[in-house]
């Protein structure tokens, strides 16, 4: 399992059906904790205000490394096999990082400042015209090839995991 394939098997993660309530412009997932999420004019955007990120989310349909690398130039990548926002499970979003003073071309710098996030910082995910708000709970540095282990928060909720190389610009 590496940067481009954080899960043993994509098939291990299922996607429950969504229920759409057109009268209120909300949708909820079929689970025991029915939640509503407000409508947003934004869609497929990741925002991290504390470190100045607002970037498109590219929905990948392939785990092929060359395809994912191409998508990373256009934004951050919603990894195939991740659950949808609001569902029980873990969302994995991949993004590039670059060394200090790297020119802000393409999106190869977007996750360079992830280490500057603090406990409680807000992360906003706009998906399918709904707004989902997450809060930083932990930061981890993994050794290259180490598996991304689901956080304990996944057992009863939805967790967002942002993944990049560390240190920025290196694939260690």
C-alpha positions, 0 to 999 in steps of 0.5 A, a space after each residue: 500500500 503506498 501513497 496512491 493505494 492506501 487501502 488493501 482493497 477498494 471493494 472493502 468499502 461499500 457505498 450506501 444509497 443516498 436519500 434526496 429530499 428535494 423539498 429541503 435541498 438536503 440529502 441524508 445517508 441510509 444509516 442509524 444517524 440520519 443527518 442533514 447537510 445544507 445546500 451550497 452553491 459550491 461543489 467539489 471544493 476543499 477549503 482549509 481556511 487556516 492555511 489558505 487552501 481553496 482547491 478543486 476536488 477531482 473525483 478519481 475513477 481509477 487507482 492507476 498511479 499515472 492517472 492519479 498523478 495527472 489529476 493531482 495537477 488539477 487539484 486534490 484527488 478524492 481517492 476511489 474506494 473512499 466513502 462519501 461525506 456523511 457516511 460511516 467510514 473514511 474519506 481519503 483525499 490526496 494532494 501534492 506538497 512542495 518545498 518552501 518557495 516553490 512556485 504556485 503552478 498547477 496544484 503541486 504546492 497545495 498540501 505543503 502547509 498541512 503540518 501547520 494545521 492545529 487541533 480544532 482547525 476547520 476543514 470544509 468539504 463541498 461535495 454534490 452541492 452540500 457543505 460538510 465541516 470537519 475539524 482537525 483531530 490528529 496529525 500523523 507522519 507515516 513511513 513510506 509504504 505504511 498503511 493508512 489505518 482508519 482512525 477510531 473516529 471511523 467506527 461511528 462517524 465520518 473521518 476525512 484524511 488528507 494525505 501528502 508527501 512528507 517532508 514537502 516535495 519528498 516521497 519519504 
